[in-house]
């Protein structure tokens, strides 16, 4: 045949001049024209490629149509060639009765170009054709799929998924459902199960399946598979104890062999099943907290886990609360434990913006276990069940700790410090509601006791093991009121907490969270507020002296004026650009923002200074704007002179 011939016109037998190329691997690199077998493709197939030595490569299918009529042929033409080759590659279908003589072209099956490109190999062209009646009920029929040597570099065309079908002369039967999984009226089906429907013959229209429920909303399904066995994957899992029915709709199910006359199922098919009853989470198995915590610094078990415990600390977000002000979760503790002192029995459950539990509740929680700021926690809670109430006795812990990580085995647990602890730092009390306490006494700066260098370093290390932070239930700044008490009364201006005050037998949840406040890393904190049986009361133990004892007569004092500025930028502190040392910040961004604020500040400052009754006073944190009549220092001197005139 000439180059570029129309294969529909090539109806003779031809002469075999090339061999089939078996076990080929790459259509992109095989340039020999012939019939080839590509058996290492992800979807193996045979294929045709025309050339000067293969003018009209083809395959022939020989079959019997005895006792059959309405013969239909189906196959897919696949563009396999992803190389730069690009040709118009026609493919024709022909037939003949017997094994000799010319073929007859089937014009309805002709594909003018079965390829695309260059460098493309994705085109699939389905071909379906019903043969003329002269092939019905014949002992031998031959079908030929043929291409020709195209103009240019021919491309490999796969001939795949060949199906030949026909009707029995006695007539075809309608498709039917032969089996289902689960079987009809089955029970105890898993809530995450998929369903399968097996038909008696290939059918079309997978959208014919519907899953309805008598106990919940209908379940839309994604249908895959076919044409005989279909898989139904519900878009949402079933519910435990749910009863469902699957309906295969007769009007939508037809033979896949379109040669048949309309051949629907004669009736709808319905099968039913029931899922397994919901397990009682309160009695179901769970992973003990101690196994999750393990004996190391990080969780021994991570990922989705179910555990159980008594709520020993409730720090959820209350109604109307601000999320940034709360831990937004709660601590649970296993009241039984594993008797291993190296493993903690408590864990934090991050409950987002929910308020679900109360102190003393026994809860079963399912969520994802992981580390957050080096504290083991359960987050992404998917299930939370309350199973009555319970109690937990606090575990005694003491200072100094044996090591920096000694309290890891008590992380998240209800604990008690039976000893007397001393207020050693309260700098962050007003701002963050936290107090640092220590064992034995207040902690001193090492270099005020021992020499710098190794002795001071050793003492600092000992100090670090002798203290713990007592913190309120909040994460926000400037709590109002401050939630701790002293001598049985709330803290106030007249009942202030002093260094050296004490607390004994303090009970709370030992947490490990962000230290903040300019400190590096996280820290262990005792949170007595909102803890089960939480108890803490500071006792006055370091009374403020009424007056200093001075041997001489000259009184000298220093005074931090805390940003005494008499020029104002009018901006609130939250937008002051010099609060964090911004380069080029205006000097007047410190101190009072307005005249009204300054008029509240300076009388207090003057009153505090005059009450000292000192001979020499040194001040700092005052505006450095010289000594003119309008300067900050001149203003303060004028007010002091007026107050002492």
JOUR-V608356 format. One record per backbone hydrogen bond with DSSP energy under -0.5 kcal/mol. NH is the residue of the N-H (numbers start at 1). CO is the residue of the C=O. E is the energy in kcal/mol with one decimal. If there is no record, write none. Layout:
NH/CO/E
NH/CO/E
This chain:
4/149/-3.9
5/2/-1.7
7/5/-0.7
9/6/-2.1
10/7/-1.0
11/9/-1.2
17/15/-0.6
21/35/-3.0
22/20/-0.9
24/37/-3.0
29/26/-0.8
30/26/-1.3
31/29/-0.8
34/49/-1.0
36/47/-2.4
37/21/-2.9
38/36/-0.5
38/45/-2.6
39/24/-0.9
39/37/-0.9
40/24/-0.8
44/41/-0.6
45/38/-1.5
46/159/-0.8
47/36/-2.3
48/157/-2.3
49/34/-1.7
51/54/-1.8
54/51/-0.6
57/54/-0.6
59/145/-2.0
61/143/-2.9
62/60/-0.5
63/141/-2.6
65/138/-2.8
66/138/-0.6
68/65/-2.2
69/167/-2.3
72/165/-3.2
73/129/-3.1
74/163/-2.9
75/127/-2.0
76/160/-3.0
77/125/-2.5
78/76/-0.6
78/158/-2.2
79/123/-2.9
80/78/-0.8
80/156/-2.0
81/156/-0.8
82/80/-0.8
89/87/-0.9
90/88/-0.8
91/111/-2.5
92/146/-2.8
94/144/-2.7
95/104/-1.9
96/142/-2.0
98/96/-0.5
98/140/-1.7
103/11/-2.6
104/95/-3.2
106/93/-3.1
107/105/-0.8
109/106/-1.7
110/107/-1.4
111/91/-2.6
114/89/-2.5
119/83/-3.2
125/77/-3.0
126/124/-0.6
127/75/-3.1
129/73/-2.3
131/71/-2.9
131/129/-0.5
135/132/-1.6
136/133/-1.9
137/65/-1.2
137/68/-1.8
138/135/-0.7
141/63/-2.8
142/96/-2.8
143/61/-2.8
144/94/-3.0
145/59/-2.1
146/92/-2.2
146/144/-0.5
147/57/-2.0
148/90/-0.5
149/55/-2.1
150/148/-0.7
154/152/-0.7
157/48/-2.4
158/78/-3.6
158/156/-0.5
159/46/-2.6
160/76/-2.5
160/158/-0.6
163/74/-3.2
165/72/-2.2
167/69/-2.8
169/67/-1.9
171/168/-2.4
175/263/-0.7
178/176/-0.6
178/198/-2.6
179/198/-1.3
181/196/-2.0
185/272/-2.3
186/183/-1.9
186/272/-0.9
189/274/-2.1
193/190/-1.8
195/232/-2.6
196/181/-2.2
197/230/-2.2
198/179/-2.7
199/197/-0.5
199/228/-2.6
200/176/-2.6
203/227/-2.9
204/254/-2.6
208/205/-1.2
209/206/-0.8
210/247/-1.7
211/219/-0.6
212/210/-0.6
212/245/-2.5
214/243/-2.6
215/243/-0.6
219/211/-1.8
220/218/-0.7
222/233/-2.5
223/221/-0.6
224/231/-2.3
226/229/-3.5
230/197/-2.7
230/228/-0.6
231/224/-3.0
232/195/-3.7
233/222/-2.5
233/231/-0.6
234/232/-0.7
235/220/-3.1
238/191/-2.5
241/276/-1.8
242/239/-2.0
244/273/-2.7
245/212/-2.6
246/271/-3.0
247/210/-2.7
248/246/-0.5
248/269/-3.1
249/208/-2.2
249/247/-0.7
252/249/-1.4
253/249/-0.7
253/250/-0.9
254/252/-0.6
256/202/-2.2
258/256/-1.3
260/257/-1.9
265/250/-0.8
265/253/-1.0
269/248/-2.1
271/246/-2.0
273/244/-2.1
274/186/-1.8
275/242/-2.8
276/189/-2.3
281/279/-0.8
283/280/-1.7
284/280/-1.5
287/306/-3.2
288/286/-0.6
291/288/-0.6
292/288/-1.4
293/289/-2.9
294/290/-2.5
300/292/-2.6
301/292/-1.3
303/369/-2.1
305/367/-3.1
307/365/-2.4
309/363/-2.0
310/333/-2.9
311/361/-2.9
312/310/-0.7
312/331/-2.4
313/331/-1.4
314/530/-2.5
315/313/-0.6
315/329/-2.1
317/354/-0.8
318/316/-0.7
321/318/-2.5
325/322/-2.1
326/323/-1.1
327/473/-0.5
328/315/-1.6
329/315/-0.9
330/349/-2.0
331/313/-2.8
332/347/-2.4
333/310/-2.0
334/345/-2.4
335/333/-0.6
341/339/-0.7
343/340/-1.7
344/294/-0.7
346/411/-0.6
347/332/-2.1
348/376/-1.2
349/330/-3.4
350/348/-0.6
350/378/-2.9
351/328/-1.9
351/349/-0.7
352/328/-0.5
354/351/-2.0
360/311/-2.5
361/358/-2.2
362/388/-2.7
363/309/-2.8
363/361/-0.6
364/385/-2.7
365/307/-2.4
366/383/-2.7
367/305/-2.2
368/379/-3.2
369/303/-2.9
369/367/-0.6
370/377/-2.1
372/375/-2.5
375/372/-1.7
377/370/-2.6
378/348/-2.6
379/368/-2.7
379/377/-0.5
381/350/-0.5
382/366/-2.6
383/366/-1.5
385/364/-2.6
387/362/-4.1
390/360/-2.7
395/414/-2.2
397/416/-2.5
400/465/-0.6
401/465/-3.0
406/403/-1.2
408/405/-1.8
409/406/-0.9
410/407/-2.0
411/408/-1.3
412/510/-3.3
413/410/-2.3
415/413/-0.6
415/508/-3.0
416/395/-2.3
417/506/-2.4
418/416/-0.9
421/419/-0.5
421/503/-3.0
422/438/-3.1
423/501/-3.3
424/422/-0.6
424/436/-2.7
425/436/-1.6
429/426/-1.4
432/428/-2.8
433/428/-0.6
433/429/-1.6
434/428/-0.9
435/470/-2.7
436/425/-2.7
437/435/-0.5
437/468/-2.6
438/422/-2.0
439/466/-2.0
440/420/-0.6
441/439/-1.3
448/445/-2.3
449/446/-2.0
450/446/-3.2
456/451/-1.0
457/453/-2.6
458/454/-2.5
459/455/-2.1
460/456/-2.5
461/457/-2.0
462/458/-1.9
463/459/-2.6
464/460/-2.3
465/461/-1.0
466/463/-1.4
467/464/-0.6
468/437/-2.1
469/524/-1.3
470/435/-3.6
471/469/-0.6
471/526/-2.3
472/433/-1.4
475/325/-2.7
476/325/-0.8
478/431/-3.2
486/489/-3.2
487/538/-2.7
489/486/-1.7
491/484/-1.6
492/495/-1.0
495/492/-0.7
500/423/-2.6
501/498/-2.2
502/539/-2.3
503/421/-1.9
505/417/-1.0
505/419/-1.0
506/417/-0.9
507/535/-2.4
508/415/-2.0
509/527/-1.9
510/413/-2.6
511/509/-1.0
511/525/-3.2
513/523/-1.7
515/521/-1.3
519/516/-2.9
523/513/-2.5
525/511/-2.8
526/469/-3.0
527/509/-2.5
527/525/-0.6
528/526/-0.7
531/528/-1.4
532/312/-3.2
534/531/-2.2
535/507/-1.3
538/485/-1.9
539/502/-3.2
550/548/-0.7
555/553/-0.6
556/554/-0.6
557/616/-2.4
559/618/-2.5
561/559/-0.7
561/620/-2.6
564/621/-2.3
565/563/-1.1
569/588/-0.6
570/593/-1.6
575/572/-1.8
576/572/-0.5
576/573/-0.9
579/576/-0.8
581/578/-1.5
582/577/-0.6
585/582/-1.7
589/586/-1.4
590/587/-1.1
598/594/-2.2
599/595/-2.5
600/596/-0.7
600/597/-0.9
601/597/-1.5
602/598/-2.7
604/600/-0.6
605/601/-2.0
606/602/-2.7
607/603/-2.4
608/604/-2.4
609/605/-2.3
610/606/-2.5
611/607/-1.6
612/608/-0.6
612/609/-1.2
613/609/-0.7
613/610/-0.7
615/555/-2.0
616/555/-2.2
618/557/-2.5
620/559/-1.7
623/564/-2.5
625/623/-1.5
631/628/-1.6
635/631/-2.2
636/632/-2.3
637/633/-2.4
638/634/-2.6
639/635/-2.1
640/636/-2.4
641/637/-2.8
642/638/-2.2
643/639/-2.0
644/640/-1.4
645/641/-0.5
645/642/-0.6
